[in-house]
Amino acid sequence: MPPADRQILKALQQDGRISNQDLAERAGMSASACWRRVKALEEDGVIERYTALVNPEAVGLDFHAMMHVVLSRHQAGHVENFIQAVMGRPEVLDCFATTGDADYHLRIRCRDLAAYNAFLEDFMFALEGVSTVKTNLILRQLKHETRVEV
Protein backbone atom coordinates (compact mmCIF):
# COMPACT_ATOMS: atom_id res chain seq x y z
CA MET A 1 0.00 0.00 0.00
CA PRO A 2 1.43 3.38 -0.98
CA PRO A 3 2.43 5.72 1.88
CA ALA A 4 -0.13 8.33 0.75
CA ASP A 5 -2.94 5.77 1.07
CA ARG A 6 -1.73 4.97 4.59
CA GLN A 7 -1.80 8.67 5.47
CA ILE A 8 -5.34 8.97 4.08
CA LEU A 9 -6.54 5.98 6.10
CA LYS A 10 -4.89 7.19 9.31
CA ALA A 11 -6.46 10.63 8.93
CA LEU A 12 -9.93 9.28 8.08
CA GLN A 13 -9.86 6.90 11.05
CA GLN A 14 -9.01 9.81 13.31
CA ASP A 15 -11.64 12.14 11.81
CA GLY A 16 -14.11 10.75 9.28
CA ARG A 17 -15.50 14.24 8.68
CA ILE A 18 -12.20 15.79 7.58
CA SER A 19 -12.52 17.88 4.44
CA ASN A 20 -10.96 16.57 1.26
CA GLN A 21 -8.68 19.64 1.16
CA ASP A 22 -7.35 18.98 4.69
CA LEU A 23 -7.02 15.29 3.92
CA ALA A 24 -5.05 16.05 0.77
CA GLU A 25 -2.70 18.31 2.73
CA ARG A 26 -2.06 15.59 5.32
CA ALA A 27 -1.39 13.05 2.57
CA GLY A 28 0.84 15.46 0.62
CA MET A 29 -1.16 15.46 -2.61
CA SER A 30 -3.59 17.58 -4.58
CA ALA A 31 -7.26 17.62 -3.63
CA SER A 32 -8.31 15.94 -6.87
CA ALA A 33 -5.70 13.17 -6.51
CA CYS A 34 -6.77 12.65 -2.90
CA TRP A 35 -10.44 12.40 -3.88
CA ARG A 36 -9.54 9.75 -6.51
CA ARG A 37 -7.49 7.77 -3.96
CA VAL A 38 -10.33 7.83 -1.41
CA LYS A 39 -12.80 6.66 -4.08
CA ALA A 40 -10.42 3.85 -5.07
CA LEU A 41 -10.03 2.80 -1.41
CA GLU A 42 -13.83 2.71 -1.07
CA GLU A 43 -14.31 0.73 -4.29
CA ASP A 44 -11.58 -1.75 -3.30
CA GLY A 45 -13.31 -2.37 0.03
CA VAL A 46 -10.45 -0.97 2.10
CA ILE A 47 -12.81 1.71 3.42
CA GLU A 48 -15.97 -0.19 4.32
CA ARG A 49 -18.17 2.66 5.56
CA TYR A 50 -18.35 5.91 7.47
CA THR A 51 -20.08 6.15 10.84
CA ALA A 52 -20.50 8.14 14.05
CA LEU A 53 -19.39 6.60 17.35
CA VAL A 54 -22.17 6.85 19.93
CA ASN A 55 -21.64 6.60 23.69
CA PRO A 56 -23.92 3.66 24.65
CA GLU A 57 -24.50 4.83 28.23
CA ALA A 58 -25.53 8.28 26.99
CA VAL A 59 -28.43 6.65 25.11
CA GLY A 60 -29.48 4.35 27.96
CA LEU A 61 -27.67 1.12 27.00
CA ASP A 62 -26.15 0.38 30.39
CA PHE A 63 -26.03 -3.44 30.23
CA HIS A 64 -22.87 -4.77 28.54
CA ALA A 65 -21.97 -8.46 28.32
CA MET A 66 -20.10 -11.13 26.41
CA MET A 67 -22.22 -14.12 25.49
CA HIS A 68 -20.66 -17.50 24.73
CA VAL A 69 -22.87 -19.73 22.58
CA VAL A 70 -22.46 -23.44 21.86
CA LEU A 71 -24.57 -25.02 19.13
CA SER A 72 -25.87 -28.56 19.66
CA ARG A 73 -25.33 -29.49 16.02
CA HIS A 74 -23.23 -27.91 13.34
CA GLN A 75 -25.59 -28.74 10.53
CA ALA A 76 -25.51 -26.13 7.78
CA GLY A 77 -29.14 -25.15 8.39
CA HIS A 78 -28.68 -24.55 12.11
CA VAL A 79 -25.53 -22.55 11.60
CA GLU A 80 -27.05 -20.39 8.84
CA ASN A 81 -30.25 -19.81 10.85
CA PHE A 82 -28.22 -18.81 13.90
CA ILE A 83 -26.05 -16.40 11.93
CA GLN A 84 -28.99 -14.79 10.13
CA ALA A 85 -30.98 -14.42 13.35
CA VAL A 86 -28.06 -12.89 15.25
CA MET A 87 -27.25 -10.49 12.41
CA GLY A 88 -30.73 -9.02 12.68
CA ARG A 89 -30.61 -8.25 16.40
CA PRO A 90 -29.65 -4.71 17.46
CA GLU A 91 -28.47 -5.94 20.89
CA VAL A 92 -25.65 -7.86 19.20
CA LEU A 93 -22.79 -5.47 18.51
CA ASP A 94 -20.22 -8.09 17.55
CA CYS A 95 -20.44 -11.78 16.71
CA PHE A 96 -17.35 -13.93 16.31
CA ALA A 97 -17.15 -17.57 15.22
CA THR A 98 -14.42 -18.96 17.47
CA THR A 99 -12.43 -22.00 18.44
CA GLY A 100 -12.37 -23.28 22.00
CA ASP A 101 -15.21 -23.93 24.41
CA ALA A 102 -17.80 -21.81 22.58
CA ASP A 103 -18.74 -21.74 18.92
CA TYR A 104 -19.66 -18.05 18.95
CA HIS A 105 -18.85 -15.05 21.12
CA LEU A 106 -21.30 -12.15 21.01
CA ARG A 107 -20.90 -8.70 22.51
CA ILE A 108 -24.27 -7.54 23.73
CA ARG A 109 -25.60 -4.08 24.68
CA CYS A 110 -29.09 -3.40 26.01
CA ARG A 111 -30.94 -1.20 28.51
CA ASP A 112 -30.70 -3.33 31.61
CA LEU A 113 -30.78 -6.83 33.07
CA ALA A 114 -34.51 -7.20 32.33
CA ALA A 115 -33.92 -6.39 28.66
CA TYR A 116 -31.08 -8.90 28.54
CA ASN A 117 -33.23 -11.56 30.17
CA ALA A 118 -35.95 -10.93 27.55
CA PHE A 119 -33.29 -11.20 24.82
CA LEU A 120 -32.21 -14.57 26.25
CA GLU A 121 -35.67 -16.04 26.79
CA ASP A 122 -37.52 -14.65 23.79
CA PHE A 123 -34.72 -14.89 21.25
CA MET A 124 -31.59 -16.85 22.09
CA PHE A 125 -33.24 -19.80 23.84
CA ALA A 126 -35.82 -19.99 21.06
CA LEU A 127 -33.21 -20.53 18.34
CA GLU A 128 -33.07 -24.09 17.09
CA GLY A 129 -29.67 -25.65 17.61
CA VAL A 130 -28.53 -23.48 20.54
CA SER A 131 -27.25 -25.82 23.23
CA THR A 132 -25.51 -23.66 25.81
CA VAL A 133 -25.37 -19.95 26.53
CA LYS A 134 -22.99 -18.48 29.09
CA THR A 135 -22.75 -14.82 29.95
CA ASN A 136 -19.89 -12.73 31.28
CA LEU A 137 -20.90 -9.27 32.46
CA ILE A 138 -18.58 -6.49 31.37
CA LEU A 139 -17.89 -4.46 34.50
CA ARG A 140 -15.71 -1.84 32.90
CA GLN A 141 -14.46 -1.28 29.37
CA LEU A 142 -10.76 -0.52 29.53
CA LYS A 143 -10.07 -0.14 25.84
CA HIS A 144 -12.32 0.27 22.83
CA GLU A 145 -10.63 1.02 19.56
CA THR A 146 -12.07 1.25 16.10
CA ARG A 147 -8.83 2.18 14.33
CA VAL A 148 -6.57 -0.39 12.74
CA GLU A 149 -2.88 0.14 12.17
CA VAL A 150 -2.15 0.68 8.49
Secondary structure by P-SEA (a helix, b strand, c coil): ccaaaaaaaaaaaacccccaaaaaaaacccaaaaaaaaaaaaaaccccbbbbbbccccccccbbbbbbbbbccccaaaaaaaaaaaaacccccccccccccccbbbbbbcccaaaaaaaaaccccccccccbbbbbbbcccccccccccc
